[in-house]
Amino acid sequence: MAAHYQIEGGTAAEISASVETGVRIGALPAGAALPPVRNLAGQLAVSPATVAKAYQALRQRGLVETAGRNGTRIRPRPPVAASRSALRLPPVASGTLDLASGEPDHRLLPAFGPHLAALAHAGGAPIGYGDAGVLPELVDLAGRRLAADGVPTDSITVTSGALDGIERLLTAHLRPGDPVGVEDPGWANLLDLVAALGFQPVGVPVDDNGPTPAGVRAALASGVRALVVTSRAQNPTGAAVTADRAAELRELLGARPDLLLIEDDHAAELAPMPLHSLAGVTRSWAFVRSASKPYGPDLRLAVLAGDEATVARVAGRMRVGAGWVSTLLQRLAIGLWRDPEVAAQVAAARDSYQRRREALRAALARRGLTAHGRSGINVWLPVPDEIRAVTGLRDAGYAVAPGSLYRLATGPAIRITISPLADADIEPLADALLRATGTGPPTPFGA
């Protein structure tokens, strides 16, 4: 624990509030260890049960995690808004190539300007509260695009991005404490969300072809109420569900019709392989496709298809809360989808990512390193020691993301975002990765 911050309180609520204050002001940073229960109980002159109850509340809210012998620590990204100074991350040093961000290549994103200008020129009466909602034009166009990929279009709505849709799906079907199957390694934002909502994450190992059948079978046997699967461009590994893997998973999931199945196809048109969807194999299902990766992070819009009851729950929750996704954003998405020049730009971005991803993997293979990344904008490299690898690369002028942000029980690794890479960067980066990762054997991927 940070030596300059003293946790206070005489009740469980006061103790948990004091820890939250420490996180908010930056005095308890990510990874900071909290005192053992009995030690803190002695310091505060309260019973160990009181401190244990406070820690339990913090875990349920996703602020802390229990790390076995390492005790209780602040989560990497706890769900509480910190002060602006506490949120400010150390800047990437001058001359360092930032391969940690997970951002798409902004040079390859389509320009919104012409389409926003067209919307302004079209004019029209302002939208009132009574007329707002999901535009039928968008539902029709999205439905045709999904149907072309083999996704059932029983019912469709729109949410403010993929994570917003997944949050609404989970909270509409589950209660805090319910177990949720998540990919391991998996999307850091989703792992944080599951913790913040008070659900119990159950890791499902992933290999290059998606969630492993053995992992899904074990998760189902443990009683998970929901399972989240990334169809393609899995973050962080680049895994993509193949036709054979989809057939295996459909057979397993068909035995659990009560399961909520959520598919995340966040990369959509950027994926270089066809979609093999699991949609419809359970009674409650949803397929979420975000517009942010192909068209830009500021286009906070995702299409959510699913069975009628599930989509009705999501739409109903939105109606009593945020209401709707801006119709301006919806019209912007329609314009982008219909523009053949934008489609060509997205296809060029897809091909560029694939070329850079494969070039880095091939360069690493020539050096005896096995990296993963069948699709998407990241490469996943298992390493013997994350800290050594991240530090060594930093010293060599490269910033990469430690795998600990994305994994529950799988072995150490690093995530390398390829979108900033130029052709001339590939070989020097591969040399630096070889030097930084050492000679010890990493844990096999998907194990």
C-alpha positions, -999 to +999 in steps of 0.1 A: +000+000+000+011+036-007+029+046+025+015+081+025-022+071+025-039+058+056-072+039+052-098+051+078-132+041+090-150+023+118-176+005+096-173-016+065-190+012+045-166+038+058-135+016+052-146+009+016-153+046+010-119+055+023-102+031-001-123+045-029-112+080-020-076+068-022-082+055-057-100+087-067-072+110-056-045+088-070-030+079-036-039+042-042-027+035-078-034+004-099-017-026-084-013-010-049-016-037-022-042-032+006-032-043+042-041-079+052-075-080+068-062-087+104-035-060+101-060-033+090-085-045+116-059-040+143-049-005+130-086+006+129-096-012+161-125-030+144-132-067+139-116-086+110-151-094+098-157-057+093-126-053+072-134-085+053-169-071+045-154-038+033-130-057+010-158-079-003-178-048-012-148-034-030-144-067-049-181-067-059-178-032-073-146-041-092-122-018-074-100-045-060-090-081-069-077-109-048-043-121-060-038-153-040-007-150-018-002-114-031-033-104-011-058-078-022-048-051-047-063-022-066-075-034-100-056-022-131-085+001-141-109+004-112-144+017-121-142+050-103-133+083-119-100+096-106-089+132-105-074+145-137-039+144-123-043+108-112-057+098-147-027+113-165-005+083-176+033+087-179+039+100-215+057+078-240+092+091-240+104+110-271+116+087-297+096+057-284+073+040-308+039+035-291+027-001-298+006-003-267-025+018-275-047-007-294-058+022-316-065+018-353-043+036-377-058+071-379-043+076-413-065+049-427-098+060-411-124+076-435-130+113-432-163+123-416-163+158-430-180+152-464-207+131-448-213+156-419-215+184-445-241+164-465-261+159-433-260+197-426-269+205-462-299+181-461-314+201-433-347+188-421-368+195-391-351+189-357-359+155-341-382+157-311-382+133-281-413+115-295-397+109-329-363+098-317-351+062-317-336+037-340-340+048-376-359+022-398-335+031-426-305+020-405-323-012-393-330-021-429-294-015-441-278-031-410-301-061-414-291-067-450-254-064-441-258-089-412-279-113-433-251-113-459-228-127-432-253-153-421-264-136-390-301-140-381-319-107-381-349-116-359-347-082-341-323-053-343-315-022-321-286+002-318-264+009-288-235+034-281-207+010-290-200-026-284-192-024-247-224-004-240-244-032-258-227-059-239-233-042-206-270-038-213-272-074-223-256-087-192-275-065-168-308-073-185-303-111-180-280-116-150-277-105-114-245-096-094-226-128-085-237-147-116-207-164-134-199-152-169-177-170-193-150-146-208-121-153-231-087-157-214-068-138-226-095-114-235-106-078-240-094-058-210-125-035-211-148-065-209-129-080-179-131-046-162-168-044-169-176-078-156-158-070-124-175-036-121-210-052-125-203-077-098-203-108-120-179-137-115-156-141-144-149-176-156-119-178-180-123-197-212-089-204-229-084-191-264-063-204-293-059-191-328-093-205-338-112-189-309-125-203-275-113-239-271-140-266-269-124-279-237-125-244-222-162-239-232-171-273-219-155-266-185-172-232-183-206-247-191-200-274-165-192-246-139-226-231-144-219-199-163-251-179-171-236-161-201-207-165-225-190-137-245-173-148-277-153-126-301-160-137-337-129-123-353-099-100-345-100-110-309-084-085-286-056-092-277-047-124-296-062-118-331-080-152-329-108-158-353-135-185-350-132-210-379-160-230-395-149-262-378-145-244-344-179-228-348-195-263-355-179-277-323-190-248-302-226-248-316-229-285-306-217-277-271-238-246-267-269-263-280-270-284-248-274-251-228-305-234-243-308-213-211-274-196-217-271-160-228-247-161-258-231-128-268-210-125-299-187-095-304-178-087-340-161-054-333-137-055-363-164-064-389-152-053-423-116-051-411-114-089-406-097-107-435-117-139-431-154-148-433-176-147-403-187-180-387-214-170-364-228-189-334-260-167-333-292-185-326-279-216-310-294-207-277-328-192-268-312-159-256-285-146-279-271-113-293-247-104-320-230-070-315-211-052-344-194-020-336-186+008-361-156+021-342-127+000-355-134+004-392-147+039-392-131+056-361-134+054-323-156+086-322-184+068-341-199+054-309-225+032-325-230-006-326-257-027-342-272-053-319-291-082-334-307-109-313-338-128-304-369-107-299-371-109-261-334-101-256-334-071-280-366-059-264-350-059-230-320-039-242-342-014-260-365-011-230-336-004-207-324+023-231-358+039-232-359+045-195-323+057-194-302+072-222-332+069-245-315+064-279-283+067-299-282+101-316-300+100-349-272+122-363-247+094-356-271+069-371-274+090-403-236+094-404-233+056-402-258+051-430-239+075-452-205+058-445-220+024-452-234+035-485-203+053-498-183+030-522-152+052-516-154+046-479-159+009-485-127+009-506-108+027-478-119+002-452-108-027-475-075-010-480-071-006-442-079-043-438-053-053-463-027-030-447-033-044-412-030-079-426+002-072-444+019-056-413+006-083-390+018-111-411+052-094-417+058-090-380+048-126-373+070-139-401+100-118-388+095-132-353+092-168-367+126-164-384+140-156-350+124-186-333+095-167-317+059-178-322+035-149-322-003-150-327-026-127-347-048-142-375-068-110-377-072-075-362-046-049-352-027-067-325-001-094-322+001-115-291+035-128-281+039-153-252+070-145-232+087-161-201+087-128-181+063-099-189+082-073-168+115-081-184+100-080-218+081-047-213+111-030-197+136-043-222+115-030-251+110+003-234+147+007-231+150-002-268+125+025-278+092+005-280+061+007-257+040-025-256+012-036-234+018-062-207-004-093-210-015-091-174-041-065-185-058-091-206-055-125-189-069-143-159-050-176-157-031-179-190+006-175-192+026-142-195+027-124-228+028-090-244+004-073-268+019-054-298-004-030-317+008-031-354-011+000-366+018+024-360+043+002-378+059+011-411+076-015-432+110-003-421+101-009-385+094-046-387+130-061-387+144-038-360+113-044-338+117-082-342+153-079-332+144-059-301+116-085-292+141-113-294+165-095-271+138-085-246+120-118-243+150-138-232+156-175-238+132-192-214+102-212-228+069-192-226+036-208-217+020-223-248-009-202-262-043-217-255-030-240-228 
